Amino acid sequence: MLEKLEIVKQRFDEVSDLIIQPDIITDQKRYVQLNKEYKDLRLLMDKRELYIELTDNLKEAEEIIADGSDAEMVEMAKLQLDEAKEGIPKLEEEIRFLLIPKDPDDAKNVVVEVRAGTGGDEASIFAGDLYRMYTKYCEGKGWNVSVVDLNEGTAGGFKEIIFEVSGEDVYGTMKFEAGVHRVQRVPQTETQGRVHTSAATVMVLPEAEEFDVELDMTEVRIERTTSTGPGGQSVNTTYSAIKLHHEPTGMIVSCQDQKSSHKNLEKALKVLRSRLYEMELAKKQAADSEKRKSMVSSGDRSAKIRTYNYPQGRVTDHRIGLTLYDLQNIINGDIQKIIDELMLAENTEMLKASDEHI
């Protein structure tokens, strides 16, 4: 363990030196990356100090007990020995988790797309419920949510809604939400009181920076139209809404949320870049057998990941077999406990994989 931590310490010293170099400070992209790495390594350095302290305590206690000349000292050493023996395995486990290579995409902001699936009007209402759940969750974490485009359902909710989330480590948290979400409840439109099953699909795309995706603007056709839906005269009469047609892939991205055409174009390009980046990411994950084996965040959009059952007040995450009887709080944004369990399951998988490679 100490040998591994020694290698980490060398990198920490290197990064500590780099982030104070003037040429690094002026290169904003590099500076942000190194600062993030510094924070992650700092955490490992704190654990390293604690680990050295505990292993030193263990050796010292064993020496005092072996000597045995001072009964009082031996008594204290026994307590110290028990403390170290209990603390070291726990700390080693924490360090092993921290040593798992981090996915560089985890630190990215995201574009989330929620689409109503099977179930007609009820599916649109459910898509609206999911959007509200994510909005409340993100606000609770101090993240910023901004709508890109939406298509309202005829009886409420959304046929689809696309929004950006920005903050710290957003993709690393939100990626677990990608997949098909099912709801079982009596729809507002149902007169017989029968429970229906409806679905909505959630896509979580890591937001691509300009340097992540080379976007050839000669392959992008830009269409400017007037906005539809509510928004008053200024929005509906000016050609501020943007529709992008990406010729090579046939992708179409719309944005009409902002009053200015320039801002809508900026947002639409961000979504297009993110979708193209996610396509490349999906190819990479399919080629990577370890990723493909991952039951937690495989990114398979057709996989049914979670069921919200209203009559029984329960939420079940099918990937890890987790059932919680706390539907009301969860649909109101309290999804952290589910995400924590999913993260733990993925970390355990990755730990097994890294152990196999050792």
VMD Tcl script that draws the C-alpha trace (Angstrom):
set ca {
  {0.00 0.00 0.00}
  {2.76 2.46 0.94}
  {4.58 1.83 -2.35}
  {1.44 2.82 -4.28}
  {1.01 5.91 -2.10}
  {4.64 6.87 -2.69}
  {3.96 7.03 -6.47}
  {0.89 9.19 -5.74}
  {2.99 11.48 -3.53}
  {5.48 12.03 -6.36}
  {2.62 13.10 -8.65}
  {1.12 15.30 -5.91}
  {4.47 17.11 -5.47}
  {4.70 17.53 -9.25}
  {1.15 18.97 -9.50}
  {1.73 21.24 -6.47}
  {4.73 22.70 -8.29}
  {2.92 23.01 -11.64}
  {-0.14 24.96 -10.39}
  {2.03 27.87 -9.26}
  {3.85 28.20 -12.62}
  {2.85 31.43 -14.46}
  {2.46 29.70 -17.86}
  {0.05 27.15 -16.31}
  {-1.99 29.87 -14.56}
  {-2.49 31.67 -17.88}
  {-3.62 28.43 -19.61}
  {-7.11 28.31 -18.08}
  {-8.01 24.82 -19.34}
  {-4.78 23.22 -18.03}
  {-5.00 25.17 -14.76}
  {-8.56 23.96 -14.05}
  {-7.58 20.33 -14.83}
  {-4.53 20.46 -12.57}
  {-6.49 22.11 -9.76}
  {-9.03 19.29 -9.91}
  {-6.24 16.70 -9.84}
  {-4.62 18.54 -6.91}
  {-7.86 18.34 -4.89}
  {-8.22 14.60 -5.56}
  {-4.56 13.91 -4.70}
  {-4.73 16.07 -1.56}
  {-7.41 13.73 -0.21}
  {-5.11 10.74 -0.82}
  {-2.21 12.56 0.84}
  {-4.29 13.11 3.99}
  {-5.15 9.39 4.05}
  {-1.45 8.56 3.48}
  {-0.40 10.60 6.55}
  {-3.04 8.86 8.65}
  {-1.94 5.45 7.32}
  {1.73 6.12 8.19}
  {0.68 7.28 11.66}
  {-1.38 4.12 12.30}
  {1.31 1.73 10.99}
  {3.94 3.52 13.13}
  {1.63 3.21 16.17}
  {1.21 -0.49 15.46}
  {4.99 -1.11 15.35}
  {5.58 0.98 18.48}
  {2.85 -0.86 20.42}
  {4.21 -4.27 19.39}
  {7.71 -3.27 20.56}
  {6.44 -2.07 23.97}
  {4.37 -5.26 24.45}
  {7.35 -7.45 23.43}
  {9.58 -5.59 25.91}
  {7.00 -5.98 28.72}
  {9.10 -4.20 31.39}
  {6.55 -1.48 32.20}
  {3.08 -2.89 32.99}
  {1.33 0.49 32.66}
  {2.98 1.15 29.29}
  {2.02 -2.35 28.12}
  {-1.62 -1.66 29.02}
  {-1.62 1.56 26.99}
  {0.21 -0.14 24.13}
  {-2.47 -2.85 23.98}
  {-5.15 -0.17 23.53}
  {-3.00 1.49 20.86}
  {-2.50 -1.86 19.13}
  {-6.26 -2.60 19.06}
  {-6.98 0.87 17.69}
  {-4.38 0.47 14.92}
  {-5.51 -3.06 14.04}
  {-9.10 -1.86 13.72}
  {-8.25 1.34 11.83}
  {-5.72 0.04 9.28}
  {-8.02 -2.34 7.29}
  {-10.77 0.33 7.10}
  {-8.26 2.92 5.92}
  {-6.74 0.52 3.38}
  {-10.23 -0.05 1.93}
  {-10.81 3.72 1.64}
  {-7.41 4.20 -0.02}
  {-8.06 1.37 -2.50}
  {-11.29 3.09 -3.56}
  {-9.49 6.42 -3.94}
  {-6.78 4.76 -6.05}
  {-9.33 3.58 -8.66}
  {-8.62 5.70 -11.79}
  {-11.29 8.37 -12.14}
  {-13.26 8.77 -15.35}
  {-12.20 12.20 -16.71}
  {-15.79 12.74 -17.91}
  {-17.10 12.58 -14.33}
  {-16.12 16.20 -13.71}
  {-18.09 17.47 -16.73}
  {-21.39 19.33 -16.80}
  {-24.25 17.49 -18.50}
  {-27.06 17.81 -20.99}
  {-30.09 15.78 -19.84}
  {-32.84 14.73 -22.28}
  {-36.09 13.37 -20.80}
  {-38.56 11.88 -23.32}
  {-42.03 10.45 -22.78}
  {-42.16 6.80 -23.85}
  {-45.07 4.37 -23.94}
  {-48.23 5.47 -22.14}
  {-49.56 8.49 -24.04}
  {-50.53 11.52 -21.93}
  {-49.56 9.73 -18.71}
  {-46.01 9.22 -20.03}
  {-45.73 12.98 -20.70}
  {-46.97 13.75 -17.16}
  {-44.38 11.30 -15.79}
  {-41.60 12.93 -17.89}
  {-42.63 16.20 -16.21}
  {-42.41 14.53 -12.78}
  {-38.88 13.29 -13.56}
  {-37.82 16.77 -14.74}
  {-39.15 18.23 -11.46}
  {-37.36 15.51 -9.46}
  {-34.02 16.29 -11.15}
  {-34.51 20.05 -10.83}
  {-35.10 19.77 -7.08}
  {-32.16 17.36 -6.66}
  {-29.79 19.64 -8.61}
  {-30.91 22.76 -6.73}
  {-30.28 20.93 -3.45}
  {-26.69 20.30 -4.57}
  {-26.22 23.93 -5.58}
  {-26.05 23.06 -9.29}
  {-27.44 25.33 -11.99}
  {-30.25 24.03 -14.25}
  {-31.03 25.71 -17.56}
  {-33.68 24.58 -20.09}
  {-32.55 24.23 -23.72}
  {-35.75 23.09 -25.42}
  {-39.11 21.57 -24.54}
  {-42.21 20.14 -26.16}
  {-45.19 20.20 -23.81}
  {-47.58 17.26 -23.42}
  {-51.26 17.75 -24.26}
  {-52.39 16.95 -20.68}
  {-49.39 18.41 -18.83}
  {-45.75 17.46 -18.46}
  {-43.51 17.14 -21.51}
  {-43.25 15.00 -24.62}
  {-39.58 15.89 -24.30}
  {-37.47 18.35 -22.35}
  {-33.75 19.04 -22.73}
  {-31.83 20.88 -20.02}
  {-28.24 21.60 -19.01}
  {-26.87 21.08 -15.51}
  {-23.65 22.75 -14.44}
  {-21.72 22.39 -11.20}
  {-19.08 20.17 -9.62}
  {-18.74 16.52 -10.75}
  {-22.20 16.55 -12.35}
  {-21.71 13.75 -14.90}
  {-20.10 11.47 -12.30}
  {-23.34 11.73 -10.31}
  {-26.05 12.07 -12.94}
  {-24.79 9.35 -15.34}
  {-26.54 6.71 -13.19}
  {-29.93 8.17 -14.22}
  {-29.59 7.21 -17.90}
  {-32.08 4.57 -19.07}
  {-35.79 3.79 -19.04}
  {-37.81 4.84 -15.97}
  {-41.22 3.17 -15.44}
  {-44.16 4.44 -13.44}
  {-47.07 2.34 -12.15}
  {-50.05 4.38 -10.98}
  {-53.67 5.29 -11.67}
  {-53.49 8.07 -14.31}
  {-55.41 11.32 -13.79}
  {-57.19 10.49 -17.07}
  {-58.33 7.02 -15.86}
  {-61.95 6.85 -14.65}
  {-62.00 3.16 -13.63}
  {-59.20 3.47 -11.06}
  {-56.95 0.96 -12.86}
  {-53.17 1.06 -12.47}
  {-51.32 1.74 -15.72}
  {-47.63 1.35 -16.55}
  {-45.98 4.19 -18.46}
  {-42.36 4.98 -19.24}
  {-39.95 7.80 -19.95}
  {-36.39 7.66 -21.25}
  {-33.60 9.69 -19.66}
  {-30.36 10.43 -21.51}
  {-27.42 12.00 -19.69}
  {-24.72 13.36 -22.00}
  {-21.39 14.68 -20.72}
  {-21.13 18.23 -22.00}
  {-18.47 18.36 -24.68}
  {-15.95 21.18 -24.71}
  {-14.90 22.61 -28.06}
  {-11.61 20.70 -27.84}
  {-13.46 17.38 -27.23}
  {-15.33 17.39 -30.54}
  {-14.12 18.81 -33.84}
  {-17.36 20.17 -35.27}
  {-17.15 21.06 -38.96}
  {-19.60 23.95 -39.34}
  {-19.81 23.36 -43.12}
  {-21.69 20.14 -42.23}
  {-24.19 22.01 -40.02}
  {-27.25 23.66 -41.57}
  {-28.66 26.43 -39.37}
  {-32.39 27.19 -39.58}
  {-33.76 30.28 -37.84}
  {-37.48 30.36 -36.98}
  {-39.84 32.18 -34.64}
  {-40.40 30.52 -31.25}
  {-43.55 28.56 -30.56}
  {-45.52 28.37 -27.34}
  {-45.72 30.92 -24.52}
  {-43.24 33.74 -24.30}
  {-44.94 36.97 -25.35}
  {-44.62 39.01 -28.52}
  {-40.86 39.59 -28.47}
  {-40.08 35.85 -28.45}
  {-42.77 34.74 -30.86}
  {-42.24 37.39 -33.53}
  {-38.43 37.47 -33.82}
  {-36.42 34.78 -35.60}
  {-34.60 33.78 -32.42}
  {-35.34 30.02 -32.35}
  {-32.57 27.86 -33.77}
  {-32.72 24.46 -35.42}
  {-29.46 22.73 -36.34}
  {-29.29 19.94 -38.93}
  {-26.08 17.89 -38.69}
  {-25.83 16.47 -42.21}
  {-23.45 13.49 -41.60}
  {-25.54 11.98 -38.77}
  {-28.99 13.39 -39.55}
  {-29.18 14.78 -35.99}
  {-31.52 17.71 -35.41}
  {-31.13 19.98 -32.39}
  {-33.53 22.82 -31.51}
  {-33.23 25.62 -28.98}
  {-35.79 28.38 -28.40}
  {-35.36 29.06 -24.72}
  {-33.44 32.33 -24.97}
  {-34.66 35.62 -26.43}
  {-31.50 36.08 -28.51}
  {-30.70 34.03 -31.59}
  {-27.00 34.07 -30.65}
  {-27.63 32.51 -27.22}
  {-29.94 29.86 -28.68}
  {-27.29 28.99 -31.28}
  {-24.66 28.68 -28.53}
  {-26.91 26.32 -26.51}
  {-27.90 24.24 -29.55}
  {-24.25 23.79 -30.56}
  {-23.46 22.66 -27.02}
  {-26.17 19.98 -27.22}
  {-25.03 18.88 -30.69}
  {-21.41 18.59 -29.54}
  {-22.51 16.63 -26.46}
  {-24.59 14.20 -28.54}
  {-21.70 13.61 -30.96}
  {-19.30 13.16 -28.05}
  {-21.68 10.67 -26.41}
  {-21.83 8.68 -29.67}
  {-18.03 8.34 -29.60}
  {-18.17 7.50 -25.89}
  {-20.74 4.75 -26.52}
  {-18.48 3.23 -29.20}
  {-15.52 3.33 -26.81}
  {-17.56 1.71 -24.02}
  {-18.81 -1.03 -26.33}
  {-15.21 -1.81 -27.29}
  {-14.14 -1.85 -23.65}
  {-15.23 -5.20 -22.20}
  {-14.92 -4.00 -18.58}
  {-17.31 -1.15 -19.26}
  {-19.71 -3.46 -21.06}
  {-19.82 -5.77 -18.06}
  {-20.75 -2.93 -15.76}
  {-24.33 -3.44 -14.63}
  {-24.56 0.00 -13.11}
  {-23.78 2.63 -15.73}
  {-23.68 0.75 -19.02}
  {-25.36 3.67 -20.76}
  {-27.80 1.32 -22.49}
  {-30.74 3.60 -23.25}
  {-33.14 0.71 -23.76}
  {-32.41 -0.80 -20.32}
  {-35.23 -0.52 -17.79}
  {-33.42 0.86 -14.76}
  {-36.05 1.97 -12.24}
  {-39.75 1.55 -11.37}
  {-41.82 4.05 -9.37}
  {-44.84 2.19 -7.96}
  {-47.39 4.64 -6.54}
  {-49.98 2.19 -5.05}
  {-47.25 0.63 -2.88}
  {-45.23 3.84 -2.41}
  {-42.04 2.10 -3.52}
  {-39.14 2.77 -5.86}
  {-37.05 -0.13 -7.17}
  {-33.69 0.23 -8.91}
  {-33.40 -2.95 -10.98}
  {-29.64 -2.73 -11.56}
  {-28.76 -3.37 -7.93}
  {-32.08 -4.79 -6.66}
  {-32.60 -1.83 -4.31}
  {-36.18 -1.18 -3.13}
  {-37.08 1.85 -1.02}
  {-40.55 2.59 0.39}
  {-40.06 6.35 0.17}
  {-41.60 7.26 -3.18}
  {-42.93 10.68 -2.15}
  {-39.55 12.01 -1.01}
  {-37.71 10.44 -3.94}
  {-40.03 11.95 -6.59}
  {-39.53 15.27 -4.76}
  {-35.80 15.14 -5.48}
  {-34.39 13.02 -2.66}
  {-32.47 10.59 -4.92}
  {-29.06 10.85 -3.24}
  {-29.42 7.56 -1.33}
  {-30.11 5.70 -4.60}
  {-27.13 7.35 -6.31}
  {-24.87 6.54 -3.32}
  {-25.80 2.84 -3.56}
  {-25.21 2.83 -7.34}
  {-21.82 4.54 -6.90}
  {-20.85 1.99 -4.26}
  {-21.86 -0.90 -6.55}
  {-19.86 0.55 -9.45}
  {-16.80 1.24 -7.27}
  {-16.92 -2.34 -5.98}
  {-17.02 -3.63 -9.57}
  {-14.12 -1.40 -10.57}
  {-12.16 -2.48 -7.50}
  {-12.60 -6.14 -8.46}
  {-11.48 -5.33 -12.02}
  {-8.39 -3.43 -10.82}
  {-7.52 -6.26 -8.37}
  {-7.71 -8.74 -11.26}
  {-5.18 -6.67 -13.21}
  {-2.69 -6.55 -10.34}
}
mol new
graphics top color blue
foreach p $ca { graphics top sphere $p radius 0.5 }
foreach p [lrange $ca 0 end-1] q [lrange $ca 1 end] { graphics top cylinder $p $q radius 0.2 }
display resetview
